[in-house]
Amino acid sequence: MSELKRNSFSGQQKAKVALEAVRGLKTINEIAQEHNVHPTQVRQWKKELVDQAALFFDAKRGPKPVDAQSDPERLYAKIGQLNMELDWLKKKSGISR
């Protein structure tokens, strides 16, 4: 008995097939035959695309928010650096504490 090798499709190929299915210019069977994919797989990719489309528009644009846990560490490091610079300037200028 010969073993059939599974086809693996890239995300770009899946998106192309799913977009064709969403457009509706061809039937699912025509799209599946054209791309050598089972019609059930085309339906699944189409459903995934439609379900996940809202996530694309939910993403906020602009700079990404700063991670709250790393923020205090960064601030404490900056405070330490500024204190060292202040002490150095006081020492060089002759101002005593």
LORO-572235 format. One record per residue: chain; residue in three letters; x, y, z of N, C-alpha, C, CB in turn. Coordinates in nm, 3 decimals, padded with zeros to 5 digits. Glycine has a CB too. Example, Ala and Ser with C-alpha at 12.3 -4.5 7.8 and 13.67 -1.06 7.14 Angstrom:
<rs>
{ch=A | aa=ala | n_east=01.319 | n_north=-00.569 | n_up=00.780 | ca_east=01.230 | ca_north=-00.450 | ca_up=00.780 | c_east=01.320 | c_north=-00.330 | c_up=00.780 | cb_east=01.131 | cb_north=-00.447 | cb_up=00.905}
{ch=A | aa=ser | n_east=01.285 | n_north=-00.225 | n_up=00.708 | ca_east=01.367 | ca_north=-00.106 | ca_up=00.714 | c_east=01.290 | c_north=00.003 | c_up=00.787 | cb_east=01.408 | cb_north=-00.060 | cb_up=00.572}
</rs>
This chain:
<rs>
{ch=A | aa=met | n_east=00.084 | n_north=-00.117 | n_up=00.000 | ca_east=00.000 | ca_north=00.000 | ca_up=00.000 | c_east=00.089 | c_north=00.124 | c_up=00.000 | cb_east=-00.096 | cb_north=-00.001 | cb_up=00.122}
{ch=A | aa=ser | n_east=00.067 | n_north=00.214 | n_up=-00.091 | ca_east=00.150 | ca_north=00.333 | ca_up=-00.099 | c_east=00.096 | c_north=00.441 | c_up=-00.005 | cb_east=00.156 | cb_north=00.384 | cb_up=-00.244}
{ch=A | aa=glu | n_east=00.190 | n_north=00.515 | n_up=00.053 | ca_east=00.151 | ca_north=00.622 | ca_up=00.144 | c_east=00.141 | c_north=00.753 | c_up=00.065 | cb_east=00.253 | cb_north=00.635 | cb_up=00.261}
{ch=A | aa=leu | n_east=00.036 | n_north=00.827 | n_up=00.090 | ca_east=00.020 | ca_north=00.956 | ca_up=00.027 | c_east=00.086 | c_north=01.062 | c_up=00.114 | cb_east=-00.129 | cb_north=00.989 | cb_up=00.003}
{ch=A | aa=lys | n_east=00.161 | n_north=01.149 | n_up=00.051 | ca_east=00.227 | ca_north=01.256 | ca_up=00.124 | c_east=00.130 | c_north=01.374 | c_up=00.136 | cb_east=00.359 | cb_north=01.299 | cb_up=00.053}
{ch=A | aa=arg | n_east=00.123 | n_north=01.429 | n_up=00.255 | ca_east=00.035 | ca_north=01.542 | ca_up=00.277 | c_east=00.094 | c_north=01.668 | c_up=00.215 | cb_east=00.010 | cb_north=01.563 | cb_up=00.428}
{ch=A | aa=asn | n_east=00.007 | n_north=01.748 | n_up=00.160 | ca_east=00.050 | ca_north=01.877 | ca_up=00.108 | c_east=00.051 | c_north=01.976 | c_up=00.223 | cb_east=-00.042 | cb_north=01.927 | cb_up=-00.007}
{ch=A | aa=ser | n_east=00.155 | n_north=02.057 | n_up=00.227 | ca_east=00.156 | ca_north=02.164 | ca_up=00.327 | c_east=00.152 | c_north=02.297 | c_up=00.252 | cb_east=00.283 | cb_north=02.154 | cb_up=00.420}
{ch=A | aa=phe | n_east=00.064 | n_north=02.383 | n_up=00.296 | ca_east=00.042 | ca_north=02.510 | ca_up=00.229 | c_east=00.091 | c_north=02.623 | c_up=00.319 | cb_east=-00.106 | cb_north=02.529 | cb_up=00.192}
{ch=A | aa=ser | n_east=00.150 | n_north=02.723 | n_up=00.259 | ca_east=00.195 | ca_north=02.839 | ca_up=00.336 | c_east=00.074 | c_north=02.925 | c_up=00.371 | cb_east=00.301 | cb_north=02.921 | cb_up=00.256}
{ch=A | aa=gly | n_east=00.095 | n_north=03.015 | n_up=00.462 | ca_east=-00.011 | ca_north=03.106 | ca_up=00.501 | c_east=-00.058 | c_north=03.191 | c_up=00.384 | cb_east=00.034 | cb_north=03.195 | cb_up=00.613}
{ch=A | aa=gln | n_east=00.036 | n_north=03.227 | n_up=00.298 | ca_east=00.003 | ca_north=03.308 | ca_up=00.182 | c_east=-00.089 | c_north=03.230 | c_up=00.086 | cb_east=00.131 | cb_north=03.353 | cb_up=00.110}
{ch=A | aa=gln | n_east=-00.058 | n_north=03.102 | n_up=00.066 | ca_east=-00.142 | ca_north=03.020 | ca_up=-00.022 | c_east=-00.281 | c_north=03.002 | c_up=00.037 | cb_east=-00.076 | cb_north=02.883 | cb_up=-00.046}
{ch=A | aa=lys | n_east=-00.288 | n_north=02.977 | n_up=00.168 | ca_east=-00.417 | ca_north=02.961 | ca_up=00.234 | c_east=-00.500 | c_north=03.088 | c_up=00.221 | cb_east=-00.398 | cb_north=02.924 | cb_up=00.382}
{ch=A | aa=ala | n_east=-00.436 | n_north=03.203 | n_up=00.241 | ca_east=-00.507 | ca_north=03.330 | ca_up=00.233 | c_east=-00.560 | c_north=03.354 | c_up=00.092 | cb_east=-00.415 | cb_north=03.445 | cb_up=00.275}
{ch=A | aa=lys | n_east=-00.480 | n_north=03.319 | n_up=-00.006 | ca_east=-00.522 | ca_north=03.337 | ca_up=-00.146 | c_east=-00.647 | c_north=03.255 | c_up=-00.176 | cb_east=-00.409 | cb_north=03.299 | cb_up=-00.242}
{ch=A | aa=val | n_east=-00.646 | n_north=03.129 | n_up=-00.133 | ca_east=-00.760 | ca_north=03.040 | ca_up=-00.157 | c_east=-00.881 | c_north=03.090 | c_up=-00.080 | cb_east=-00.726 | cb_north=02.894 | cb_up=-00.115}
{ch=A | aa=ala | n_east=-00.861 | n_north=03.130 | n_up=00.046 | ca_east=-00.972 | ca_north=03.178 | ca_up=00.129 | c_east=-01.032 | c_north=03.305 | c_up=00.072 | cb_east=-00.925 | cb_north=03.202 | cb_up=00.272}
{ch=A | aa=leu | n_east=-00.949 | n_north=03.396 | n_up=00.022 | ca_east=-01.001 | ca_north=03.519 | ca_up=-00.037 | c_east=-01.081 | c_north=03.492 | c_up=-00.163 | cb_east=-00.886 | cb_north=03.615 | cb_up=-00.069}
{ch=A | aa=glu | n_east=-01.036 | n_north=03.397 | n_up=-00.242 | ca_east=-01.113 | ca_north=03.358 | ca_up=-00.361 | c_east=-01.250 | c_north=03.306 | c_up=-00.320 | cb_east=-01.038 | cb_north=03.251 | cb_up=-00.444}
{ch=A | aa=ala | n_east=-01.253 | n_north=03.227 | n_up=-00.214 | ca_east=-01.380 | ca_north=03.171 | ca_up=-00.167 | c_east=-01.471 | c_north=03.282 | c_up=-00.114 | cb_east=-01.356 | cb_north=03.065 | cb_up=-00.058}
{ch=A | aa=val | n_east=-01.413 | n_north=03.380 | n_up=-00.046 | ca_east=-01.493 | ca_north=03.490 | ca_up=00.008 | c_east=-01.550 | c_north=03.575 | c_up=-00.105 | cb_east=-01.409 | cb_north=03.578 | cb_up=00.102}
{ch=A | aa=arg | n_east=-01.472 | n_north=03.597 | n_up=-00.209 | ca_east=-01.520 | ca_north=03.678 | ca_up=-00.322 | c_east=-01.643 | c_north=03.616 | c_up=-00.386 | cb_east=-01.410 | cb_north=03.693 | cb_up=-00.427}
{ch=A | aa=gly | n_east=-01.646 | n_north=03.484 | n_up=-00.394 | ca_east=-01.763 | ca_north=03.415 | ca_up=-00.446 | c_east=-01.776 | c_north=03.417 | c_up=-00.597 | cb_east=-01.883 | cb_north=03.473 | cb_up=-00.387}
{ch=A | aa=leu | n_east=-01.669 | n_north=03.446 | n_up=-00.669 | ca_east=-01.675 | ca_north=03.447 | ca_up=-00.815 | c_east=-01.679 | c_north=03.305 | c_up=-00.870 | cb_east=-01.556 | cb_north=03.522 | cb_up=-00.874}
{ch=A | aa=lys | n_east=-01.623 | n_north=03.211 | n_up=-00.797 | ca_east=-01.623 | ca_north=03.070 | ca_up=-00.837 | c_east=-01.683 | c_north=02.989 | c_up=-00.723 | cb_east=-01.478 | cb_north=03.019 | cb_up=-00.872}
{ch=A | aa=thr | n_east=-01.726 | n_north=02.869 | n_up=-00.755 | ca_east=-01.779 | ca_north=02.782 | ca_up=-00.650 | c_east=-01.663 | c_north=02.725 | c_up=-00.569 | cb_east=-01.866 | cb_north=02.668 | cb_up=-00.710}
{ch=A | aa=ile | n_east=-01.695 | n_north=02.677 | n_up=-00.451 | ca_east=-01.594 | ca_north=02.616 | ca_up=-00.364 | c_east=-01.527 | c_north=02.499 | c_up=-00.436 | cb_east=-01.657 | cb_north=02.568 | cb_up=-00.231}
{ch=A | aa=asn | n_east=-01.607 | n_north=02.420 | n_up=-00.506 | ca_east=-01.551 | ca_north=02.305 | ca_up=-00.577 | c_east=-01.454 | c_north=02.347 | c_up=-00.688 | cb_east=-01.663 | cb_north=02.220 | cb_up=-00.636}
{ch=A | aa=glu | n_east=-01.486 | n_north=02.453 | n_up=-00.758 | ca_east=-01.396 | ca_north=02.502 | ca_up=-00.864 | c_east=-01.264 | c_north=02.551 | c_up=-00.804 | cb_east=-01.464 | cb_north=02.615 | cb_up=-00.944}
{ch=A | aa=ile | n_east=-01.274 | n_north=02.624 | n_up=-00.694 | ca_east=-01.153 | ca_north=02.675 | ca_up=-00.627 | c_east=-01.069 | c_north=02.559 | c_up=-00.577 | cb_east=-01.190 | cb_north=02.768 | cb_up=-00.510}
{ch=A | aa=ala | n_east=-01.133 | n_north=02.461 | n_up=-00.516 | ca_east=-01.062 | ca_north=02.345 | ca_up=-00.463 | c_east=-00.990 | c_north=02.269 | c_up=-00.574 | cb_east=-01.159 | cb_north=02.252 | cb_up=-00.388}
{ch=A | aa=gln | n_east=-01.057 | n_north=02.249 | n_up=-00.684 | ca_east=-00.997 | ca_north=02.175 | ca_up=-00.795 | c_east=-00.881 | c_north=02.254 | c_up=-00.855 | cb_east=-01.103 | cb_north=02.146 | cb_up=-00.903}
{ch=A | aa=glu | n_east=-00.896 | n_north=02.383 | n_up=-00.865 | ca_east=-00.791 | ca_north=02.468 | ca_up=-00.923 | c_east=-00.664 | c_north=02.467 | c_up=-00.838 | cb_east=-00.842 | cb_north=02.612 | cb_up=-00.937}
{ch=A | aa=his | n_east=-00.680 | n_north=02.460 | n_up=-00.706 | ca_east=-00.565 | ca_north=02.467 | ca_up=-00.616 | c_east=-00.525 | c_north=02.331 | c_up=-00.557 | cb_east=-00.594 | cb_north=02.564 | cb_up=-00.503}
{ch=A | aa=asn | n_east=-00.587 | n_north=02.224 | n_up=-00.606 | ca_east=-00.558 | ca_north=02.088 | ca_up=-00.557 | c_east=-00.576 | c_north=02.075 | c_up=-00.406 | cb_east=-00.416 | cb_north=02.048 | cb_up=-00.595}
{ch=A | aa=val | n_east=-00.690 | n_north=02.122 | n_up=-00.360 | ca_east=-00.726 | ca_north=02.119 | ca_up=-00.218 | c_east=-00.865 | c_north=02.058 | c_up=-00.208 | cb_east=-00.721 | cb_north=02.262 | cb_up=-00.153}
{ch=A | aa=his | n_east=-00.894 | n_north=01.993 | n_up=-00.095 | ca_east=-01.027 | ca_north=01.937 | ca_up=-00.074 | c_east=-01.125 | c_north=02.051 | c_up=-00.046 | cb_east=-01.027 | cb_north=01.834 | cb_up=00.044}
{ch=A | aa=pro | n_east=-01.247 | n_north=02.042 | n_up=-00.097 | ca_east=-01.345 | ca_north=02.148 | ca_up=-00.075 | c_east=-01.371 | c_north=02.178 | c_up=00.072 | cb_east=-01.475 | cb_north=02.111 | cb_up=-00.142}
{ch=A | aa=thr | n_east=-01.365 | n_north=02.078 | n_up=00.156 | ca_east=-01.384 | ca_north=02.100 | ca_up=00.299 | c_east=-01.274 | c_north=02.190 | c_up=00.354 | cb_east=-01.386 | cb_north=01.966 | cb_up=00.375}
{ch=A | aa=gln | n_east=-01.153 | n_north=02.172 | n_up=00.305 | ca_east=-01.041 | ca_north=02.255 | ca_up=00.349 | c_east=-01.060 | c_north=02.400 | c_up=00.306 | cb_east=-00.909 | cb_north=02.200 | cb_up=00.294}
{ch=A | aa=val | n_east=-01.112 | n_north=02.420 | n_up=00.186 | ca_east=-01.139 | ca_north=02.555 | ca_up=00.137 | c_east=-01.243 | c_north=02.622 | c_up=00.227 | cb_east=-01.187 | cb_north=02.553 | cb_up=-00.010}
{ch=A | aa=arg | n_east=-01.349 | n_north=02.549 | n_up=00.261 | ca_east=-01.452 | ca_north=02.604 | ca_up=00.350 | c_east=-01.395 | c_north=02.640 | c_up=00.486 | cb_east=-01.567 | cb_north=02.503 | cb_up=00.367}
{ch=A | aa=gln | n_east=-01.306 | n_north=02.555 | n_up=00.538 | ca_east=-01.245 | ca_north=02.579 | ca_up=00.668 | c_east=-01.158 | c_north=02.705 | c_up=00.665 | cb_east=-01.161 | cb_north=02.458 | cb_up=00.712}
{ch=A | aa=trp | n_east=-01.077 | n_north=02.721 | n_up=00.561 | ca_east=-00.991 | ca_north=02.839 | ca_up=00.549 | c_east=-01.076 | c_north=02.965 | c_up=00.532 | cb_east=-00.894 | cb_north=02.824 | cb_up=00.429}
{ch=A | aa=lys | n_east=-01.186 | n_north=02.955 | n_up=00.457 | ca_east=-01.276 | ca_north=03.069 | ca_up=00.439 | c_east=-01.337 | c_north=03.109 | c_up=00.572 | cb_east=-01.387 | cb_north=03.035 | cb_up=00.337}
{ch=A | aa=lys | n_east=-01.383 | n_north=03.011 | n_up=00.649 | ca_east=-01.443 | ca_north=03.039 | ca_up=00.779 | c_east=-01.341 | c_north=03.103 | c_up=00.873 | cb_east=-01.499 | cb_north=02.909 | cb_up=00.842}
{ch=A | aa=glu | n_east=-01.218 | n_north=03.052 | n_up=00.872 | ca_east=-01.113 | ca_north=03.109 | ca_up=00.955 | c_east=-01.086 | c_north=03.254 | c_up=00.918 | cb_east=-00.985 | cb_north=03.027 | cb_up=00.943}
{ch=A | aa=leu | n_east=-01.080 | n_north=03.282 | n_up=00.790 | ca_east=-01.055 | ca_north=03.418 | ca_up=00.742 | c_east=-01.166 | c_north=03.512 | c_up=00.787 | cb_east=-01.042 | cb_north=03.420 | cb_up=00.589}
{ch=A | aa=val | n_east=-01.289 | n_north=03.471 | n_up=00.771 | ca_east=-01.402 | ca_north=03.556 | ca_up=00.808 | c_east=-01.405 | c_north=03.577 | c_up=00.960 | cb_east=-01.535 | cb_north=03.493 | cb_up=00.760}
{ch=A | aa=asp | n_east=-01.379 | n_north=03.471 | n_up=01.036 | ca_east=-01.382 | ca_north=03.482 | ca_up=01.183 | c_east=-01.269 | c_north=03.570 | c_up=01.236 | cb_east=-01.373 | cb_north=03.343 | cb_up=01.245}
{ch=A | aa=gln | n_east=-01.152 | n_north=03.562 | n_up=01.174 | ca_east=-01.035 | ca_north=03.635 | ca_up=01.224 | c_east=-01.020 | c_north=03.775 | c_up=01.164 | cb_east=-00.910 | cb_north=03.556 | cb_up=01.195}
{ch=A | aa=ala | n_east=-01.104 | n_north=03.811 | n_up=01.070 | ca_east=-01.092 | ca_north=03.941 | ca_up=01.003 | c_east=-01.110 | c_north=04.056 | c_up=01.101 | cb_east=-01.194 | cb_north=03.952 | cb_up=00.890}
{ch=A | aa=ala | n_east=-01.197 | n_north=04.042 | n_up=01.198 | ca_east=-01.221 | ca_north=04.150 | ca_up=01.294 | c_east=-01.097 | c_north=04.180 | c_up=01.376 | cb_east=-01.337 | cb_north=04.113 | cb_up=01.386}
{ch=A | aa=leu | n_east=-01.016 | n_north=04.080 | n_up=01.402 | ca_east=-00.894 | ca_north=04.101 | ca_up=01.481 | c_east=-00.797 | c_north=04.194 | c_up=01.411 | cb_east=-00.827 | cb_north=03.968 | cb_up=01.509}
{ch=A | aa=phe | n_east=-00.798 | n_north=04.192 | n_up=01.282 | ca_east=-00.710 | ca_north=04.279 | ca_up=01.205 | c_east=-00.743 | c_north=04.426 | c_up=01.230 | cb_east=-00.721 | cb_north=04.248 | cb_up=01.055}
{ch=A | aa=phe | n_east=-00.871 | n_north=04.457 | n_up=01.241 | ca_east=-00.913 | ca_north=04.595 | ca_up=01.260 | c_east=-00.915 | c_north=04.636 | c_up=01.407 | cb_east=-01.050 | cb_north=04.616 | cb_up=01.200}
{ch=A | aa=asp | n_east=-00.914 | n_north=04.539 | n_up=01.498 | ca_east=-00.912 | ca_north=04.570 | ca_up=01.641 | c_east=-00.776 | c_north=04.617 | c_up=01.688 | cb_east=-00.954 | cb_north=04.449 | cb_up=01.720}
{ch=A | aa=ala | n_east=-00.672 | n_north=04.580 | n_up=01.618 | ca_east=-00.537 | ca_north=04.617 | ca_up=01.660 | c_east=-00.522 | c_north=04.769 | c_up=01.651 | cb_east=-00.430 | cb_north=04.547 | cb_up=01.572}
{ch=A | aa=lys | n_east=-00.471 | n_north=04.826 | n_up=01.759 | ca_east=-00.453 | ca_north=04.971 | ca_up=01.763 | c_east=-00.328 | c_north=05.008 | c_up=01.685 | cb_east=-00.444 | cb_north=05.022 | cb_up=01.909}
{ch=A | aa=arg | n_east=-00.334 | n_north=05.120 | n_up=01.621 | ca_east=-00.219 | ca_north=05.167 | ca_up=01.545 | c_east=-00.134 | c_north=05.257 | c_up=01.634 | cb_east=-00.263 | cb_north=05.241 | cb_up=01.417}
{ch=A | aa=gly | n_east=-00.012 | n_north=05.276 | n_up=01.594 | ca_east=00.078 | ca_north=05.363 | ca_up=01.668 | c_east=00.175 | c_north=05.281 | c_up=01.750 | cb_east=-00.001 | cb_north=05.457 | cb_up=01.757}
{ch=A | aa=pro | n_east=00.244 | n_north=05.347 | n_up=01.841 | ca_east=00.345 | ca_north=05.276 | ca_up=01.921 | c_east=00.280 | c_north=05.174 | c_up=02.013 | cb_east=00.428 | cb_north=05.376 | cb_up=02.003}
{ch=A | aa=lys | n_east=00.350 | n_north=05.067 | n_up=02.033 | ca_east=00.300 | ca_north=04.961 | ca_up=02.120 | c_east=00.309 | c_north=05.008 | c_up=02.265 | cb_east=00.380 | cb_north=04.828 | cb_up=02.099}
{ch=A | aa=pro | n_east=00.214 | n_north=04.966 | n_up=02.349 | ca_east=00.218 | ca_north=05.007 | ca_up=02.489 | c_east=00.338 | c_north=04.945 | c_up=02.560 | cb_east=00.088 | cb_north=04.968 | cb_up=02.561}
{ch=A | aa=val | n_east=00.391 | n_north=05.019 | n_up=02.657 | ca_east=00.507 | ca_north=04.971 | ca_up=02.733 | c_east=00.459 | c_north=04.865 | c_up=02.831 | cb_east=00.579 | cb_north=05.089 | cb_up=02.807}
{ch=A | aa=asp | n_east=00.536 | n_north=04.759 | n_up=02.842 | ca_east=00.504 | ca_north=04.653 | ca_up=02.935 | c_east=00.509 | c_north=04.708 | c_up=03.078 | cb_east=00.601 | cb_north=04.533 | cb_up=02.919}
{ch=A | aa=ala | n_east=00.401 | n_north=04.689 | n_up=03.155 | ca_east=00.390 | ca_north=04.748 | ca_up=03.288 | c_east=00.495 | c_north=04.694 | c_up=03.384 | cb_east=00.252 | cb_north=04.722 | cb_up=03.343}
{ch=A | aa=gln | n_east=00.534 | n_north=04.567 | n_up=03.372 | ca_east=00.630 | ca_north=04.508 | ca_up=03.465 | c_east=00.772 | c_north=04.556 | c_up=03.440 | cb_east=00.626 | cb_north=04.357 | cb_up=03.457}
{ch=A | aa=ser | n_east=00.808 | n_north=04.581 | n_up=03.318 | ca_east=00.944 | ca_north=04.625 | ca_up=03.289 | c_east=00.959 | c_north=04.776 | c_up=03.311 | cb_east=00.982 | cb_north=04.589 | cb_up=03.146}
{ch=A | aa=asp | n_east=00.849 | n_north=04.848 | n_up=03.315 | ca_east=00.854 | ca_north=04.992 | ca_up=03.331 | c_east=00.917 | c_north=05.035 | c_up=03.463 | cb_east=00.715 | cb_north=05.049 | cb_up=03.319}
{ch=A | aa=pro | n_east=00.879 | n_north=04.980 | n_up=03.581 | ca_east=00.944 | ca_north=05.023 | ca_up=03.706 | c_east=01.094 | c_north=04.996 | c_up=03.706 | cb_east=00.879 | cb_north=04.954 | cb_up=03.824}
{ch=A | aa=glu | n_east=01.136 | n_north=04.885 | n_up=03.651 | ca_east=01.279 | ca_north=04.853 | ca_up=03.647 | c_east=01.356 | c_north=04.957 | c_up=03.565 | cb_east=01.301 | cb_north=04.712 | cb_up=03.587}
{ch=A | aa=arg | n_east=01.299 | n_north=04.997 | n_up=03.455 | ca_east=01.361 | ca_north=05.097 | ca_up=03.369 | c_east=01.369 | c_north=05.231 | c_up=03.441 | cb_east=01.283 | cb_north=05.111 | cb_up=03.236}
{ch=A | aa=leu | n_east=01.263 | n_north=05.265 | n_up=03.512 | ca_east=01.262 | ca_north=05.392 | ca_up=03.585 | c_east=01.363 | c_north=05.392 | c_up=03.699 | cb_east=01.122 | cb_north=05.420 | cb_up=03.640}
{ch=A | aa=tyr | n_east=01.373 | n_north=05.282 | n_up=03.773 | ca_east=01.471 | ca_north=05.274 | ca_up=03.882 | c_east=01.614 | c_north=05.282 | c_up=03.827 | cb_east=01.452 | cb_north=05.143 | cb_up=03.962}
{ch=A | aa=ala | n_east=01.638 | n_north=05.222 | n_up=03.713 | ca_east=01.771 | ca_north=05.229 | ca_up=03.652 | c_east=01.803 | c_north=05.374 | c_up=03.612 | cb_east=01.778 | cb_north=05.137 | cb_up=03.527}
{ch=A | aa=lys | n_east=01.705 | n_north=05.445 | n_up=03.559 | ca_east=01.725 | ca_north=05.584 | ca_up=03.519 | c_east=01.751 | c_north=05.672 | c_up=03.642 | cb_east=01.603 | cb_north=05.636 | cb_up=03.441}
{ch=A | aa=ile | n_east=01.678 | n_north=05.646 | n_up=03.752 | ca_east=01.698 | ca_north=05.722 | ca_up=03.876 | c_east=01.841 | c_north=05.701 | c_up=03.928 | cb_east=01.595 | cb_north=05.680 | cb_up=03.985}
{ch=A | aa=gly | n_east=01.887 | n_north=05.576 | n_up=03.927 | ca_east=02.023 | ca_north=05.546 | ca_up=03.970 | c_east=02.127 | c_north=05.618 | c_up=03.886 | cb_east=02.047 | cb_north=05.396 | cb_up=03.965}
{ch=A | aa=gln | n_east=02.105 | n_north=05.619 | n_up=03.755 | ca_east=02.198 | ca_north=05.685 | ca_up=03.664 | c_east=02.202 | c_north=05.835 | c_up=03.692 | cb_east=02.159 | cb_north=05.659 | cb_up=03.517}
{ch=A | aa=leu | n_east=02.087 | n_north=05.896 | n_up=03.711 | ca_east=02.081 | ca_north=06.040 | ca_up=03.736 | c_east=02.145 | c_north=06.075 | c_up=03.870 | cb_east=01.936 | cb_north=06.087 | cb_up=03.734}
{ch=A | aa=asn | n_east=02.125 | n_north=05.990 | n_up=03.972 | ca_east=02.189 | ca_north=06.014 | ca_up=04.102 | c_east=02.341 | c_north=06.009 | c_up=04.091 | cb_east=02.141 | cb_north=05.911 | cb_up=04.205}
{ch=A | aa=met | n_east=02.392 | n_north=05.914 | n_up=04.014 | ca_east=02.537 | ca_north=05.904 | ca_up=03.996 | c_east=02.591 | c_north=06.027 | c_up=03.924 | cb_east=02.573 | cb_north=05.776 | cb_up=03.917}
{ch=A | aa=glu | n_east=02.520 | n_north=06.072 | n_up=03.821 | ca_east=02.563 | ca_north=06.192 | ca_up=03.749 | c_east=02.559 | c_north=06.316 | c_up=03.839 | cb_east=02.474 | cb_north=06.213 | cb_up=03.626}
{ch=A | aa=leu | n_east=02.457 | n_north=06.326 | n_up=03.923 | ca_east=02.446 | ca_north=06.439 | ca_up=04.015 | c_east=02.561 | c_north=06.439 | c_up=04.115 | cb_east=02.312 | cb_north=06.435 | cb_up=04.089}
{ch=A | aa=asp | n_east=02.592 | n_north=06.321 | n_up=04.171 | ca_east=02.703 | ca_north=06.310 | ca_up=04.265 | c_east=02.834 | c_north=06.349 | c_up=04.198 | cb_east=02.712 | cb_north=06.168 | cb_up=04.323}
{ch=A | aa=trp | n_east=02.855 | n_north=06.307 | n_up=04.075 | ca_east=02.978 | ca_north=06.338 | ca_up=04.002 | c_east=02.990 | c_north=06.488 | c_up=03.978 | cb_east=02.982 | cb_north=06.262 | cb_up=03.867}
{ch=A | aa=leu | n_east=02.877 | n_north=06.550 | n_up=03.939 | ca_east=02.877 | ca_north=06.695 | ca_up=03.915 | c_east=02.904 | c_north=06.773 | c_up=04.043 | cb_east=02.744 | cb_north=06.739 | cb_up=03.854}
{ch=A | aa=lys | n_east=02.845 | n_north=06.727 | n_up=04.153 | ca_east=02.870 | ca_north=06.794 | ca_up=04.281 | c_east=03.016 | c_north=06.784 | c_up=04.319 | cb_east=02.784 | cb_north=06.733 | cb_up=04.392}
{ch=A | aa=lys | n_east=03.073 | n_north=06.668 | n_up=04.298 | ca_east=03.215 | ca_north=06.645 | ca_up=04.332 | c_east=03.306 | c_north=06.734 | c_up=04.248 | cb_east=03.252 | cb_north=06.496 | cb_up=04.311}
{ch=A | aa=lys | n_east=03.278 | n_north=06.742 | n_up=04.118 | ca_east=03.360 | ca_north=06.821 | ca_up=04.027 | c_east=03.345 | c_north=06.971 | c_up=04.053 | cb_east=03.324 | cb_north=06.789 | cb_up=03.883}
{ch=A | aa=ser | n_east=03.226 | n_north=07.014 | n_up=04.092 | ca_east=03.203 | ca_north=07.157 | ca_up=04.112 | c_east=03.246 | c_north=07.205 | c_up=04.251 | cb_east=03.056 | cb_north=07.190 | cb_up=04.090}
{ch=A | aa=gly | n_east=03.271 | n_north=07.112 | n_up=04.342 | ca_east=03.313 | ca_north=07.148 | ca_up=04.476 | c_east=03.199 | c_north=07.171 | c_up=04.571 | cb_east=03.398 | cb_north=07.269 | cb_up=04.472}
{ch=A | aa=ile | n_east=03.078 | n_north=07.142 | n_up=04.530 | ca_east=02.962 | ca_north=07.156 | ca_up=04.619 | c_east=02.956 | c_north=07.033 | c_up=04.707 | cb_east=02.828 | cb_north=07.175 | cb_up=04.538}
{ch=A | aa=ser | n_east=02.950 | n_north=07.054 | n_up=04.838 | ca_east=02.943 | ca_north=06.939 | ca_up=04.929 | c_east=02.800 | c_north=06.920 | c_up=04.975 | cb_east=03.037 | cb_north=06.956 | cb_up=05.050}
{ch=A | aa=arg | n_east=02.771 | n_north=06.803 | n_up=05.020 | ca_east=02.635 | ca_north=06.773 | ca_up=05.065 | c_east=02.612 | c_north=06.825 | c_up=05.199 | cb_east=02.607 | cb_north=06.626 | cb_up=05.064}
</rs>
